[in-house]
Structure formats: structure tokens, C-alpha cells
Amino acid sequence: MANEKETISRAPRGRPTRTPVGVRSRLGAKNKDPNFEYRFVTDKDGRVEMFKEAGWEVATGQEDVSNSRLSQPSAEGTVKQVHVGNGDKAILMKIQKPWYDEDQRAKQELTDQKEKAQLTVDEGDGQYGNIRTKVSRTG
């Protein structure tokens, strides 16, 4: 009886690992270099070139973009791309982590400046937004 329960509780070998729908990423890559940050960039409206100018490079190394939706994974040394519908394709790009972190800090600083411009500080109660209206009275 104990052996029977043990056999039932083990998943069959060679079976794909199940990933819950709400958790899985539609576009993902495996075998990524931990020294880089990755993202898929849609190849339209000059976006790939824009990313290249910002320091991103096309991933052509050991990264693997194969998943159950793709029939053929890209070979090493080729551009890693997936079709994303409507005749468009997305290319896997990467950037060095220090550059990525620097970009994120710059974006956060801009966000902080915008938030600060919208807030007034009341020392006793915390932060509150400030809205002023002007009523014009005629006649």
C-alpha cells in the first residue's frame, strides 16, 4: 500500500512542468546571462534602433526563447525573435545591468520630481495634494 501511494504522488518523468496560467510569462527566455537585463522589443517604428542607441544590444548568445508556443528555437549566434501577431516580431535585447540600473534610477528621479511638484507638505499631517480654483464673478 505504501509503495502504491508513493508511485501515485510522483509525476511521470519527461512530462512538461506545469505552470499556472496567471504566473507564466507569455514571452520569456531561459539561459540568460545574469550580468544583463533582458526584454523583448517589437521590431516596428524604429524601436530596435532606438534601443541600440540607448546601449541595448540584440541577444545572440546562449539565450533560449523556445517555449511550447514556438516550433523551432533560435540557434546560438542568431537573432532571438518571436512572432507576436499581426505580422510583427519581437526581438530579445539585453543591456548591462549597471546601465539598466542607471536608467531605472534616472526614471525614478523624474517620477519623484513630478510627484514632488504635485504635493505640498504639512509637517503635522503628512503629504496632501494641492488644488486651487479661481471663480470669476461677472456682473
Secondary structure, DSSP 8 states (H G I E B T S, - for coil): -HHHHHHHHS--TT------TTTS-SS--BS--TTEEEEEEE-STTHHHHHHHTT-EE--SS-B---TT-SS---TTS--EEEEETTEEEEEEEEEHHHHHHHHHHHHHHHHHHHHHHEEEETTTEEEE----------
